[in-house]
């Protein structure tokens, strides 16, 4: 059964141009999310991205190692320090636009989106991403990690790799083998960024 990962994207402010302003030339997407001026949105030079882990991760022993492995995959492939896990954060388990990028492991989920494995929401100003929140659907899915495949569960490392790609600004990609492909089947590992993924990232990073 094919399962879906969707990306919800929000912008908190877009550049406004008046009649005297220079026109901004649209950019090739390079498989990035683009703003209303058709410019790619990314963290630009604001790397590494500080990520906080919500305390909801604390009871999921497999989650942190899978996240660490996914971070290492992106950083090794690109040869850059992209993410810093800045610590554990408490408070409400409901993501909000608060200027802090947080990974949530959620045991509640919208009833009309039961097939959504995870969701990344990014916020930007102009072409600069300023925050991204990632939530994992622990209500409707079981997960596995490590070498042993569980046929009816979702591979956490593959899922984290995909969502971290969204956090960097990447959109879904229908290129065969891309970790940014929209669908991730249960019992399947997709743990390596391919040449299409890296070519996209090198447009911005």
Secondary structure as the mmCIF struct_conf table of DSSP 4:
data_model
#
loop_
_struct_conf.conf_type_id
_struct_conf.id
_struct_conf.beg_label_comp_id
_struct_conf.beg_label_asym_id
_struct_conf.beg_label_seq_id
_struct_conf.end_label_comp_id
_struct_conf.end_label_asym_id
_struct_conf.end_label_seq_id
STRN STRN1 UNK A 4 UNK A 9
BEND BEND1 UNK A 12 UNK A 12
STRN STRN2 UNK A 13 UNK A 13
TURN_TY1_P TURN_TY1_P1 UNK A 19 UNK A 20
BEND BEND2 UNK A 21 UNK A 21
HELX_LH_PP_P HELX_LH_PP_P1 UNK A 22 UNK A 28
TURN_TY1_P TURN_TY1_P2 UNK A 30 UNK A 31
STRN STRN3 UNK A 32 UNK A 32
STRN STRN4 UNK A 34 UNK A 34
TURN_TY1_P TURN_TY1_P3 UNK A 36 UNK A 37
BEND BEND3 UNK A 38 UNK A 38
HELX_LH_PP_P HELX_LH_PP_P2 UNK A 39 UNK A 39
STRN STRN5 UNK A 40 UNK A 40
HELX_LH_PP_P HELX_LH_PP_P3 UNK A 41 UNK A 41
STRN STRN6 UNK A 42 UNK A 42
TURN_TY1_P TURN_TY1_P4 UNK A 44 UNK A 45
BEND BEND4 UNK A 48 UNK A 48
STRN STRN7 UNK A 49 UNK A 54
HELX_RH_3T_P HELX_RH_3T_P1 UNK A 55 UNK A 59
HELX_RH_AL_P HELX_RH_AL_P1 UNK A 61 UNK A 78
TURN_TY1_P TURN_TY1_P5 UNK A 79 UNK A 79
BEND BEND5 UNK A 80 UNK A 80
STRN STRN8 UNK A 83 UNK A 89
BEND BEND6 UNK A 91 UNK A 91
BEND BEND7 UNK A 93 UNK A 94
BEND BEND8 UNK A 98 UNK A 99
STRN STRN9 UNK A 102 UNK A 106
BEND BEND9 UNK A 107 UNK A 107
HELX_RH_3T_P HELX_RH_3T_P2 UNK A 111 UNK A 113
TURN_TY1_P TURN_TY1_P6 UNK A 114 UNK A 115
STRN STRN10 UNK A 116 UNK A 125
TURN_TY1_P TURN_TY1_P7 UNK A 126 UNK A 127
STRN STRN11 UNK A 128 UNK A 137
TURN_TY1_P TURN_TY1_P8 UNK A 138 UNK A 140
STRN STRN12 UNK A 143 UNK A 144
BEND BEND10 UNK A 146 UNK A 148
TURN_TY1_P TURN_TY1_P9 UNK A 151 UNK A 152
BEND BEND11 UNK A 153 UNK A 153
STRN STRN13 UNK A 154 UNK A 155
HELX_RH_AL_P HELX_RH_AL_P2 UNK A 156 UNK A 168
TURN_TY1_P TURN_TY1_P10 UNK A 169 UNK A 169
STRN STRN14 UNK A 170 UNK A 170
BEND BEND12 UNK A 175 UNK A 175
TURN_TY1_P TURN_TY1_P11 UNK A 176 UNK A 177
TURN_TY1_P TURN_TY1_P12 UNK A 179 UNK A 180
BEND BEND13 UNK A 182 UNK A 182
STRN STRN15 UNK A 183 UNK A 183
TURN_TY1_P TURN_TY1_P13 UNK A 186 UNK A 187
HELX_RH_AL_P HELX_RH_AL_P3 UNK A 195 UNK A 201
TURN_TY1_P TURN_TY1_P14 UNK A 202 UNK A 204
#
